[in-house]
Amino acid sequence: MSEKYLDQQGLRTALTQAVKTVVLEKPADARATVAGMLLQSAGTPLNGSTLTYFPLAGRAEASRLALFMAGIDFVDKRIYAEWGDFKPTTPWGGMPTLALPDGTVLGQGRAILRLAGKRAGLYPADDIAACKVDGLLDALDDVFSVISKVPKEEREESAKSGTIAEIFGKIEVRL
């Protein structure tokens, strides 16, 4: 099965050229190239997309909610036994994925969430505000890292006064 990954060869070629342009220290040209690529895909419809993830909330739940809030008609496909066969077909070797009606397959949970959030009007148009949102989303990686290092039997106490409480405190002051 041949799947399109963001306009297949054309986008790959343009993105490669943009990276080469940056390397050659022509950032204005690179920005124009990337901006052009983004403008070409801005109107891609999400209705009829398929969001694929495991049968749990995990990294896809916020995207499910954002797609729902945006009024986007999508298939919420949950797989488990099929994961081994599905994995090599994903853009990054992981889930969630969002398969668009035109065959384009998008990967990375936070990227899908940002797209869904933008379409739902939940993501700021202002670059600085968007950067703050991105920072909070990226801080979730720190939260999961901290939580995973605390033994399960100690997590409740740690959430009250330990390392888990500390990381949530850092997030809380930025809300």
N, C-alpha and C positions, 0 to 999 in steps of 0.2 A: 504494500500500500504506500503510495507516494503522497506525502502531506506537505502542504505549503507552510512555510515558516516565515511569516511576515514578508509576503510578496516574493517569496523564493529567491531566485538568483539575483534579481534586480536590486532588492533591498540589501542583500549580502554584499553585492558589489559596491553599492553606494556607501554602505556603512564602512566597508574596508577602505574605500577611498577617503572617507571623512577621517578615519583614524590615521591614515597615511598623511593627510593634510596637516593634522595636528602635530604629528611627529616632525613634519617638515616646517613647523612653526608658522603656519598660516591660519591662526585660529579663526579669523573672521570668515575665511572661505569655508572652513569646516563647519562653523555655526550655520552658515547659509545652506550648506549641503544637508545637514541634519534637519534643519527647519523645513526644508523642502520635502524631505522624506516624511516628516511628521504631518505636514499639511496634506500630503497625498492620502494618508490613512485616516485623517480626522473624521471623515463621515462614515466609516465602516459601521454597519448596523450590528448590534449585539443580539437583537431578537432572533431566536432560533439557535443560539449558542448552546454548547454543552459544557457544563462545569463538572469536571471529574475529580473525585477524591475518595478517600476511604470512607466507610460508613460510620463516621464520627464527626464531631464539630471541627476540631483541630484548626489547621491553617486555612480551611476553606469557608468556615462559618461566617466570618465578617463579609467575605465576598458574596456569599449567598444572600445575606441580609441586604447588602448594598444593591445587588442586582434586583432583588425584590422591591426595595424602596424606589428604585428607578423605574419600576413598572416594566422591566425587561422580561419577556417571555423566554425562559431558558430551561434546559433539561438539567436536573440535578442528578447526575449519574454517580452512583456510589459503587465502588468495586473493592474486592478483597482478594478472592482467589485468582482473579485475572491479572493482578498486579505484575507478576513476573513477566507475562507476555506484553503487557502494556508499557512497562518501564522503558524499553528501548525505543519506543515511538514518541517519547516525550522530549520536548526541546532541551531540558536540563537534567533529565534522568530522575525526575521527582514529580510530585503532585503538590498542589492542584494544578490542573491544566484547564484552559478555556479554549474550546474548539469553536471557532466562528463559522457562520453559515457558508462562507466562501472557502472553507478548508484550512484557513490559517489556524495554527495551534500556538497559543500563548502559554508561557510557563512562568513559574515563580509566584508564590502566593501573594506577596506584598505588591508586586507589579499588577497582578490581576485586581487586587483590592483597590489600588490607586485608580485604575481604569474604571472599575465599577463605581467608585466613589465620585469620580469626575462626572460620569454619566448620570449619577443620581443627584448631582448638585451638592454633594457632601464634602467635596474637596475644594479648598480655597483657590480662587483665581489669582490672588496676590502671591507673588513668588516667595516673599518672606514668610507669610503665614503658611504657605505650602511647605516650606523648608522646616518650619516648626512642627507641622504635622508629621512630615517624614522623619524628623528626629525622634518624635515620640514612637512612631511605628518601629523605627530601628532600635529604640531602647527596649522594645519587647524582646529582642534577641538576648539582651543582657538579663532581662527578667527570667527567661526560660533557662539561660545558662546557670544563673544563681540557683534557681529552684531545683534544677537537675542535680546539683552538687550537694544539696541538703537531703539527708536520708528521709524517707517518707514519714517515718515515725516522729521526726523532729520538725516537720514543715509547719504544723499549726503554731507551735511555739515561736519558730523563727519568723513567722508572718506577724507575730505580735511584737517581738522585740529583737529579732536577730537580723541576719543578712537579708532575708526576704523583705523584712520591714524597711531596711535601709534603702533597698533598690526602689521599692514602691514610694518611699519618701521622696526620692530624687524625682520621680515621675510626677508626684502630686504637686510639688512646687511649680511645675511647668504647665499645669492645667489651668 
